[in-house]
Amino acid sequence: MAARSKARKRALQILFEADQRGAKPTEVLADWARLATTDERQPPVSEFTRRLVEGYVERAERIDELLAQYTVGWPLDRMPVVDRNILRLCAFELIWEDETPDAVVLDEAVQLAREFSTEESPTFVNGLLGRLKDLKPTLRR
């Protein structure tokens, strides 16, 4: 698995854990980084993972607003937790991380949904992120 794919997976795990615990993602990120220094079985937190988590946190309100606006019939609090966090992570990367091609972000999001969520999730994630991709020039603020 490529380094960036691993970093995205770790970022998703951090966001998921924070969501489940009701903790701040930056606190969970710090816990993971601290654990990596004391437990050799715990892989280090890469700079890209850190950038994804911190980038989401910086724009969390806007990202959740966009997801709520463009998700028809699925309020954020009713979405599967995994899907919600894949969408949060990948919406940040899609809209604000210009160095990653949009097609790569969408493909990675679908792969995460296939690996960690329901049978319907890849289609749902791809559809919503595809809509955000089309609207990307108007969504940054």
C-alpha positions in Angstrom: 0.0 0.0 0.0 1.3 3.4 -0.9 2.4 5.8 1.8 -0.3 8.3 1.1 -3.0 5.6 1.2 -1.7 4.5 4.6 -1.7 8.1 5.8 -5.3 8.5 4.7 -6.3 5.3 6.4 -4.7 6.5 9.6 -6.3 9.9 9.3 -9.7 8.2 8.9 -9.0 6.0 12.0 -8.2 9.1 14.0 -11.3 11.0 12.9 -13.4 7.9 13.5 -12.0 7.4 17.0 -12.5 11.1 17.9 -16.1 10.9 16.6 -16.8 7.8 18.6 -15.2 9.1 21.8 -16.6 12.6 21.5 -13.0 13.9 21.6 -11.2 16.5 19.5 -9.4 15.0 16.5 -6.3 16.9 17.4 -6.3 15.2 20.9 -6.6 11.8 19.3 -3.9 12.7 16.8 -1.6 13.7 19.7 -2.4 10.4 21.5 -1.5 8.4 18.4 1.8 10.3 18.0 2.7 9.9 21.6 1.9 6.1 21.5 4.1 5.8 18.4 7.1 7.0 20.4 6.5 4.5 23.3 5.3 1.4 21.5 7.3 0.0 18.6 4.3 -1.8 17.3 2.5 1.5 16.7 3.5 3.1 13.4 4.6 6.7 13.4 2.0 9.3 12.4 3.2 10.7 9.1 3.2 14.4 8.2 0.5 13.8 5.6 -1.8 12.1 8.2 -1.2 15.1 10.5 -1.9 17.6 7.6 -5.2 15.8 6.8 -6.4 15.7 10.4 -5.4 19.2 11.2 -6.8 20.5 7.8 -10.1 18.9 8.6 -10.2 20.4 12.1 -9.4 23.8 10.7 -12.3 23.7 8.3 -14.7 21.3 10.2 -17.6 23.7 10.4 -17.5 24.5 6.7 -17.0 20.9 5.7 -19.9 19.7 7.8 -22.0 22.5 6.4 -21.2 21.4 2.8 -21.9 17.8 3.6 -25.2 18.6 5.1 -26.2 20.9 2.2 -25.4 18.4 -0.5 -26.5 15.1 1.1 -30.1 14.6 0.3 -32.0 12.6 2.9 -29.0 11.8 5.1 -28.4 14.2 8.0 -24.8 13.9 9.2 -25.9 12.5 12.6 -27.8 9.7 10.8 -24.9 8.7 8.5 -22.8 5.7 9.3 -19.9 7.0 11.4 -17.4 5.6 8.9 -19.0 7.2 6.0 -19.3 10.6 7.7 -15.6 10.5 8.5 -14.5 9.4 5.1 -16.6 12.2 3.6 -15.1 14.7 6.1 -11.5 13.6 5.4 -11.9 13.4 1.6 -13.9 16.6 1.3 -11.0 18.5 3.0 -8.5 16.9 0.7 -10.6 17.4 -2.4 -11.4 21.0 -1.8 -8.3 22.4 -0.1 -5.4 20.1 -0.9 -4.4 21.1 -4.5 -1.4 18.8 -4.7 -3.6 15.6 -4.8 -5.5 15.1 -8.1 -9.3 15.0 -7.6 -9.6 11.6 -9.3 -7.1 10.2 -6.7 -9.1 11.6 -3.8 -12.3 10.1 -5.1 -10.7 6.7 -5.8 -9.2 6.6 -2.3 -12.5 7.6 -0.7 -14.3 4.8 -2.5 -11.5 2.3 -1.5 -11.9 3.3 2.2 -15.6 2.9 2.0 -15.2 -0.5 0.4 -12.8 -1.6 3.1 -14.5 -0.1 6.2 -18.2 0.5 5.5 -21.4 -1.0 4.0 -22.0 -2.4 0.6 -23.9 0.8 -0.5 -21.2 3.2 0.9 -18.8 3.3 -2.0 -21.6 4.6 -4.3 -22.9 7.1 -1.8 -19.4 8.4 -1.0 -18.5 8.6 -4.7 -21.7 10.4 -5.6 -21.4 13.1 -2.9 -17.7 13.7 -3.4 -18.3 13.8 -7.2 -20.9 16.6 -6.6 -18.4 18.5 -4.4 -15.7 18.1 -7.1 -18.0 19.6 -9.7 -18.7 22.5 -7.4 -15.2 22.9 -6.0 -14.4 26.3 -7.6 -17.4 27.8 -5.7 -16.9 26.0 -2.4 -13.7 27.5 -1.0 -14.1 30.4 1.4 
